[in-house]
Amino acid sequence: MAYKLMVVIPCYNEEEVLPETSRRLVEKMASLEKKGLITPDSRVLLVNDGSRDRTWEMICQLHRENPMFEGVKLSRNRGHQNALLAGLMTARNRCDISISMDADLQDDMDAMDRFIEKYAEGCDVVYGVRNKRETDTFFKRETALMFYRLMKGLGVDITYNHADYRLMSNRALNALAQFGEVNLFLRGLAPLVGFQSDTVSYDRSERFAGESKYPFKKMLAFAIDGITSFSVKPLRLITSVGLGIFVVSLFMLLYALISWITGKTVVGWTSTLASIWMIGGIQLLSLGIIGEYVGKIYNETKRRPRFIIERYLNEAGEDPAVDETR
């Protein structure tokens, strides 16, 4: 049986890689159609996330040359996760299945065949999982594995070595639409949808062209978002950490008293050292963790739209009436 597929690809400053990405996508979609896995009206949806280069102009050109390519232009840069969600929510009522992937050609397109086969077997969500991370640097590879282990340790349902290369059925997308988080971490939200799921392993390639959109600073912020959006264990650990620091402070207090008795101190040294260890460490650590959660609550309560669609190019070549804010 053939299914209508929407391939959703968020794009930010991807003018260097888009020509090759689009060429491979044309070949892949033709191959899937020839195998009888997808229908002729399947589409590729490119989401421009406020790019500063010619990415949107290239998307418009691709759309004019081949109606298989559709484009969504966000009103401003909203980040990878929001751009991906914008594409998924635009596609959800227009397809049987969607496959999300990045534009940098690191995800193996040949895995799409197995994604669709898993869907035909009854899976509503199929996760693309990397066989290995040899294309990553040692630091990135180890910190990524550490992050996944930490998330698992905090009780978050997350798939090892899975990024955002996944298949979701129309039913799964409609379920995802019910989640209203402003602080998005789709790798954690997808398992919360439930339904039957499975994984497909693939070899991840090096980025074809351009620069990575996730330097260390962004990766760290992304990891913090994931942890604070799906686990309250850091808040519960504050008491344990505070108790540990308090115990250490007692030893330091004992040391300070002995130093005072033996006359090895100056006036005020004991009280200053004891107060710094006992109060400063506990307060700063606790306030930092609580502050992260308060910041998340602040953003959630304002209920600002996660994205605003400025333009949407479909097969009619015009902007149809769509829900432009989410």
WOVEN-V923186 format. One record per backbone hydrogen bond with DSSP energy under -1.0 kcal/mol. CO is the residue of the C=O (numbers start at 1). NH is the residue of the N-H. If there is no record, write none. Layout:
# WOVEN-V923186
co: [CO | CO]
nh: [NH | NH]
This chain:
# WOVEN-V923186
co: [3 | 4 | 4 | 5 | 6 | 7 | 8 | 9 | 11 | 14 | 17 | 18 | 19 | 20 | 21 | 22 | 23 | 24 | 25 | 26 | 27 | 28 | 29 | 30 | 31 | 32 | 33 | 37 | 39 | 43 | 44 | 45 | 46 | 47 | 48 | 48 | 54 | 55 | 56 | 57 | 58 | 59 | 60 | 61 | 62 | 66 | 68 | 70 | 71 | 72 | 73 | 73 | 79 | 80 | 81 | 82 | 83 | 84 | 85 | 86 | 87 | 88 | 91 | 96 | 97 | 98 | 99 | 100 | 104 | 106 | 108 | 109 | 111 | 112 | 113 | 114 | 115 | 116 | 117 | 118 | 119 | 124 | 125 | 126 | 127 | 129 | 133 | 137 | 138 | 139 | 140 | 141 | 142 | 143 | 144 | 145 | 146 | 147 | 148 | 149 | 150 | 151 | 152 | 156 | 159 | 161 | 164 | 165 | 166 | 167 | 168 | 169 | 170 | 171 | 172 | 173 | 175 | 176 | 182 | 185 | 185 | 186 | 191 | 196 | 196 | 198 | 200 | 202 | 215 | 216 | 217 | 218 | 219 | 220 | 221 | 222 | 223 | 224 | 225 | 227 | 232 | 233 | 237 | 238 | 239 | 240 | 241 | 242 | 243 | 244 | 245 | 246 | 247 | 248 | 249 | 250 | 251 | 252 | 253 | 254 | 255 | 256 | 257 | 258 | 259 | 266 | 268 | 269 | 270 | 271 | 272 | 273 | 274 | 275 | 275 | 276 | 279 | 280 | 281 | 282 | 283 | 284 | 285 | 286 | 287 | 288 | 289 | 290 | 291 | 292 | 293 | 294 | 295 | 296 | 297 | 298 | 307 | 308 | 311 | 313 | 314 | 324]
nh: [39 | 96 | 97 | 43 | 99 | 45 | 101 | 47 | 49 | 18 | 21 | 22 | 23 | 24 | 25 | 26 | 27 | 28 | 29 | 30 | 31 | 32 | 33 | 34 | 35 | 37 | 36 | 3 | 42 | 7 | 70 | 9 | 72 | 11 | 50 | 74 | 58 | 59 | 60 | 61 | 62 | 63 | 64 | 65 | 66 | 69 | 44 | 46 | 313 | 48 | 310 | 311 | 83 | 84 | 85 | 86 | 87 | 88 | 89 | 90 | 91 | 92 | 94 | 170 | 6 | 168 | 8 | 166 | 208 | 205 | 111 | 112 | 115 | 116 | 117 | 118 | 119 | 120 | 121 | 123 | 122 | 169 | 198 | 167 | 200 | 202 | 136 | 141 | 142 | 143 | 144 | 145 | 146 | 147 | 148 | 149 | 150 | 151 | 152 | 153 | 154 | 156 | 155 | 158 | 162 | 130 | 166 | 128 | 100 | 126 | 98 | 173 | 174 | 175 | 176 | 177 | 178 | 179 | 184 | 188 | 189 | 190 | 194 | 124 | 125 | 127 | 129 | 131 | 219 | 220 | 221 | 222 | 223 | 224 | 225 | 226 | 227 | 228 | 229 | 231 | 236 | 237 | 241 | 242 | 243 | 244 | 245 | 246 | 247 | 248 | 249 | 250 | 251 | 252 | 253 | 254 | 255 | 256 | 257 | 258 | 259 | 260 | 261 | 262 | 264 | 269 | 272 | 273 | 274 | 275 | 276 | 277 | 278 | 279 | 280 | 281 | 283 | 284 | 285 | 286 | 287 | 288 | 289 | 290 | 291 | 292 | 293 | 294 | 295 | 296 | 297 | 298 | 299 | 300 | 301 | 302 | 326 | 75 | 73 | 71 | 317 | 309]
